[in-house]
Amino acid sequence: MNQDYDVIIIGGGMVGASLARSLAGRGLKIAVVEAWPLRSGRQPSYDDRAIALAYGSRLILQGMGIWSSLEADAEPIRRIHVSDRGHFGFTRLEASEQGVDALGYVVTAQRLGEIFMQDLEGLTGAAFFCPASLQSFEVTEDAVSVLIIMDGEKQVLRGRLLVAADGNRSLVREGLGIEVREWDYGQTAVISNLTPEAEPDGTAFERFTDTGPMALLPLSGGRYGLVWTLAEAEVDGVMALDERGFLRRVQERFGYRLGRFEKAGRRSSYPLKLLHAREHVRPRVALIGNAAHAVHPITGQGFNLGIRDVAVLAEVISDACKAGDDPGSLRVLQGYADWRKRDQQTVVMLTDGLVRLFTNPLLPLRLGRNLGLLALDLLPGAKRQLTRQFMGLSGRLPRLSRGLPLD
């Protein structure tokens, strides 16, 4: 049985779900194909990691109409303290310097997922196929056909545009043979939530160490979200520690700026790789989120970069449909790719450069990076430009990134 849609989204995680939310109710027929059942709690995007939402991402969620549901659970980041462990360099980024109440916000991926799931089930014009698996797809001049299996039965979906939101091992990207630039950092991120003696005061910490960066993000409930980057050889030992041993190791690396760490939540780990697709569009196909790019978590840009993809693609699709254009044409989709190119390349370059700079043990580089941190703290123009980039407020902004609805 063939079923016709305007947009078929492969992947119902945070990025795919946000695109469906953005496009719903605009006269489009949307299909979302997701491998995990709705509300199963097993969707990989919706675990208990701390997610740093840039200020620009808050505006996007506001434009989608869902920020009000999330705001009570979002802990504001009012300042960021960046330092190099054992060295003199540091810098501070302040929300007040940017004229905003917060540089960003921190929520758990689980809570963000709950908000999306609550919202998705009532979307106008959207159909959800889950749990369902993508088997194959075929692109022709005027349509794309997608073969899925759901409840043991084959179904064929036809659409004008196929959007790959299926993660860094995207079956859509691989099926098209799109090449990627990929680099294995030889590092793994250990994730947990910690309760320190000191109550969160809106300060997030990015602490560079000789084993990799350690980020602590203020969370609700007096907690901090930990993202600890380790060399692969160290991960098994750290994951095997009991709670007291784990807290002691974190304390040794971070110090006592927050007092003693008293409690640690469940730990998980993720290998870290850089991935950047060499093409983000083909006729009738667009890549968004980790299907297009996956970056090191050093500055918390992963989800923020993906939701900025969503904001631009949603506007390009919406404008094309209002103008009577084909949203799957290469001419239309190239507008999305060109619009997103600079932001994506800048974030990839900055995150990759910071990882390489702050894990290099050579004395001249250690001295240079610490002087650079101090110089950044003393140069308000440079600091403002860098901060605006990480807030998601640089360059040409789509309507959602200004907190406005698509209409």
Beta strands, then each sheet from edge to edge (+ up, - down):
strand 1: 2-10
strand 2: 30-33
strand 3: 50-54
strand 4: 75-77
strand 5: 79-84
strand 6: 90-94
strand 7: 104-108
strand 8: 126-129
strand 9: 132-139
strand 10: 144-150
strand 11: 153-164
strand 12: 180-196
strand 13: 203-209
strand 14: 212-218
strand 15: 224-231
strand 16: 261-264
strand 17: 268-277
strand 18: 281-282
strand 19: 285-287
strand 20: 293-294
sheet 1: 8+ 2+ 1+ 11+ 10- 9+
sheet 2: 8+ 2+ 1+ 11+ 19+ 18-
sheet 3: 3+ 7- 4+
sheet 4: 6+ 5- 13- 14+ 15- 12+ 16-
sheet 5: 6+ 5- 13- 14+ 15- 12+ 17- 20+
end
